[in-house]
Amino acid sequence: MFKKIKYFTVSLFCVSVIFYGFIKISNELPDFIKDRSNIKITYNKNPFDLKLDIGNYIIYINKEVFYNIKNKITN
């Protein structure tokens, strides 16, 4: 049982590092490259703001999302 938890933890850590690296590199691309790309990522740490522009869809994740989730759970 402990072995499965250990493998799961290591796998989750590796996937999160790869995902963070992808976001970090995509965010730092110049605008003229982002304009030609199908996937555009904008990321700011302070205040937290993540914007994924995927063709016809735009996904916003910011600090208000956590606040809204908290309000939905408590009500």
C-alpha positions as CSV (number, residue, x, y, z in Angstrom):
1,M,0.0,0.0,0.0
2,F,2.8,2.4,0.9
3,K,4.5,1.7,-2.4
4,K,1.5,2.7,-4.4
5,I,1.2,6.0,-2.5
6,K,4.9,6.7,-3.0
7,Y,4.6,6.1,-6.8
8,F,1.4,8.2,-7.0
9,T,3.1,11.1,-5.1
10,V,6.2,11.0,-7.3
11,S,4.1,10.8,-10.5
12,L,1.9,13.7,-9.4
13,F,4.9,15.8,-8.6
14,C,6.5,15.1,-12.0
15,V,3.3,16.0,-13.9
16,S,2.8,19.2,-11.9
17,V,6.4,20.3,-12.7
18,I,5.9,19.6,-16.4
19,F,2.6,21.5,-16.4
20,Y,4.1,24.5,-14.5
21,G,7.0,24.5,-17.0
22,F,4.7,24.5,-20.0
23,I,2.7,27.4,-18.5
24,K,5.9,29.4,-17.6
25,I,7.4,29.0,-21.1
26,S,4.2,29.7,-22.9
27,N,3.6,32.8,-20.9
28,E,7.1,34.2,-21.6
29,L,6.8,33.9,-25.4
30,P,6.8,37.2,-27.4
31,D,3.4,38.5,-28.5
32,F,4.2,38.0,-32.2
33,I,4.6,34.3,-31.6
34,K,1.5,34.0,-29.4
35,D,-0.6,35.7,-32.1
36,R,0.2,32.9,-34.5
37,S,-0.3,30.1,-32.0
38,N,-3.5,28.1,-31.4
39,I,-3.0,28.1,-27.7
40,K,-2.2,31.3,-25.9
41,I,-1.4,31.3,-22.2
42,T,-1.2,34.4,-19.9
43,Y,-0.1,33.9,-16.3
44,N,0.5,36.3,-13.4
45,K,1.5,35.3,-9.9
46,N,0.5,38.5,-8.1
47,P,-2.5,38.8,-8.3
48,F,-3.1,35.2,-9.4
49,D,-4.5,35.2,-13.0
50,L,-4.3,32.4,-15.5
51,K,-5.9,32.8,-18.9
52,L,-6.0,30.0,-21.5
53,D,-7.0,31.0,-25.0
54,I,-7.7,27.8,-27.0
55,G,-9.1,28.7,-30.4
56,N,-12.8,29.5,-29.8
57,Y,-12.7,29.1,-26.0
58,I,-11.1,31.2,-23.3
59,I,-10.7,29.9,-19.8
60,Y,-10.1,32.4,-16.9
61,I,-8.8,31.2,-13.6
62,N,-8.1,34.0,-11.1
63,K,-8.3,34.7,-7.3
64,E,-12.0,35.3,-7.5
65,V,-12.7,31.7,-8.6
66,F,-11.5,30.4,-5.2
67,Y,-13.7,33.1,-3.5
68,N,-16.7,32.1,-5.6
69,I,-16.2,28.4,-4.8
70,K,-16.0,29.2,-1.1
71,N,-19.3,31.1,-1.3
72,K,-21.0,28.3,-3.2
73,I,-19.9,25.7,-0.6
74,T,-21.0,27.8,2.4
75,N,-24.4,28.7,1.0
